[in-house]
Amino acid sequence: MAKDEDILAQVNQLVAEEKELRSKLQHHDIDQTEEHKRLRAVEVQLDQCWDLLRQRRALRDTGADPRAAEVRPADEVEGYLS
C-alpha cells in the first residue's frame, strides 16, 4: 500500500497534467472535447487520491492501520455529496 507521501506525489502529478492540458488547449494542441474528456479522468483520479488520504487519516486517528485503506471505485467517490 502506498504511503501518504506517495499519494501526495500522485496528486502533484495529476495537478501538473491538468495544467498541461489547459495549456495545450490554449495553444490549440488539443481540442476542447479531448481536453474535457482527459480533465474529467484527472478529476476522478484526484478525488480518489484525496479520499484515500482521508481514509488513511481516519484510520490513523482511531488507532487503526492506515494501510487498510483502499482506493474506492470512481462511481462511489464521485457519488459523495459536498
N, C-alpha and C positions, 0 to 999 in steps of 0.2 A: 504494500500500500504506500502511496506517496506521502511525503511529509508536507506540512503546511508550506514550507519554502518552495517545494516542487510545484504545488498547486498555484502559488502566487506567481511563480515563473511562467506557468502556462497562461495565467491571466494577463501578464505583461505581453506575452507573445500574441495573444488574441487581440489585445488593445492595439498593438503595433500593426497587426493585419488589418484591423478596422480602419486605422488612419491611412494605411497604404491603399485600401480600396477606395476611400473617399478621394484621395489624391489622384488615383488612376481615372476615376470618373471625371474629376475636374479637368484633367488633361486629355480627356476623350480616348484613353487607352482601353476602357471598357464601357459598355453601355449601361444605362440605368437599370435595366432588367437584371443583368448579370450582377451588378453591384448590390441590388436589393436582395437577390437570392443568397449571395455569399454573406452579406451582412446579417441576414436572418440566421444563418447557420452559426456565425460567430456569436451572435447574441445568445443563442440557445446554449452554446458551449460555455460562455461566460456565466450564465445563470446556473449551470450545473456545477461549475467550479465554486461559485460563491455559496451554493447550497452545501456542497461537500465541506467547505471550510466552516460553515455554521454547524453542521452535524458534528464535526470534529471538536469544535469548541464546546458544544453542549455535552458531548461525551466526557471531555476532559473536566468540565465544570462539575459533573456529577460523579467524578471518580472512576469513570469507565475508561476503557481503552479507546483512544481516538482512531486506532487502526481498524476498528469495527465499522467505521463509516464507509458507505459505498456510494458511488455515483448513481443517482436516481435517474430513471428514464426521462427523456426530454418532455414527453407529454405530461408527466407528473410534475416536474419542476415548472413547466410553463403554465400549469393549471393553478398555481398558488395565487392568492389574492394579495395585493399590496397592503 
